[in-house]
Amino acid sequence: MVNKKVIIRIIGLFLGVICVLFLDQATAETFKTNHYEFSAGMMWQYNKQEKETINAFVLRLDDIWSSVNLLCNNELPPKIRISVEREGRLSIPLREENKILMNSIKIKYGLRDCLTIIAHETTHIGYYKISNGRITDWENRFLDEGIAMYAMYPYEPDVADKKTLSFRIAKTDFKNGKASLNYLRDWKNNVQDKLVAFSNSWRLKNPNKEPSLDDELNAGVNSYYTSLVLIEYLLDTYGLPKLVSAIRNIGKGDSQSKAFQCALGKNIEEIFAEWHAFLNNSK
């Protein structure tokens, strides 16, 4: 015969789940703009300051879409969904679903963190479409991340400081051999695997805290900044239409070298040599 206490516990757990689900539906809030649908989750979990951040963030969402759409050659999907995930989860784009999962800790940190992460992840969705998904291949990932980092500039409180920091990191990487084409092409081993291992360890020990920039740089984030400097150089030197054309060529099945040769008139090896000379001669 089943123990009565066990039955009572099971019933209690069941009722608890029902209550949580009901409460979630009763208090969850979704904000809709022209281009985003933002599911903020249960509003009672946010304090006054966080609610103010959410309201200010929603007002800026369509501005993000317009800015990123220009960077994506006006090819951004017209509707993108955002869902808030619990702390400890990485913010990621679900590219094929036109959806972004945003770590709730971004809301705690304020408006700047919300704006920059959504600009970044929205850009990933745009260039996934332009490249027919090829930009997510490991050898192309430095292009994907560099462009997404560039999209964050309009929402940085001090763009000049961000550019100075990025250039300093890129110069250091150049001196240490971490700005080479081969190094950046091997994104999985040199960046992704290191970052995932670091992130898992960090979030296990510090679930409600973000790592410092120095911690992240030691774990591979430096390559994001170096890729940003490369993209900024390409945009300043060759312009957005040619960069988009190169990415589109990759999506058609061209190698990196051929894709850039056809779009920019120089293969990727020549472009890196040119960029390295720029880094070496710049102060």
Phi, psi and omega in degrees: 000136183289133179299133182298325180296321179296317180299316180298319179296318180297315179297320179297316178297318180298314179295325178297316179298316179300317180297317180296316180297319179294316180297321179299312181293326184285332186243351178295144181227136179242128179256131181243129175242189180297328187235353181229151168237110188254110178268103185279345181087208184282115187291335181293344181282348183261143174276180185301315182296320180293323176295323177294321177298315180300313181298318179292322179297314180300321180295338182261355187300313182291334173295319176300312182302314182297317180295313181291325179300321176297319179292335180262023176059034180060035181240020180284140175304142185290338181229130179227137179259144176235132178233131179279128179253158181296158177299146182101344177265143177286147171282125184219154173266136169264087194302315183290338182262000185053048184224148178237132172261119184249125177299129184298341180295337178298323179293322177297324184281343173118181188298317182302315181295322179293313183296314184292320182291324180288323174299316181298307185288328176297321179297322176302319180296317181298312183282341170297319179291314182299323185264008184054034177086351185289338182292344178274355172300143186305321183289343179257359189296330180295329176290315180301311183287325179296317179294318180295324176295321180297325181295342182280342186309314184297346185247009174275136180295332179220092183296322181300316178296320180296319179293320178297314178299312182299317182292322178298318179294318180296320178297318178296316178297322179298315179295330183264008178078014182259010175248013180283158178299316181297321181294314182288328176295329180272054186298323183299310183282320186275340184231297190301308183298321179294318181293318180296316179298317179295314183298315180298317180292316183296312185291335175290321182273332184226068188298336184246023184221139177271144179290160177285165179299319180299319177300316182292321179298320178292340182262004176117355181294340178307325182292334175294315181291320178296320177295324176300315181296322176298312181298319179297321177296316180296318180292319180291326186271320187244339178092157183297315183304321180288323177295315178299319179299320178296317179296320179296322178297321176300319179295336178276356177109000178289151172292163176306313184300312181292321181301316180283326178299315181291325185271322187248350181083004178219143178284170187295328178294319178294322179295319179293321178298320179294317179293320178298321177296321176298313179297318184292327185266353181267148180268000000 
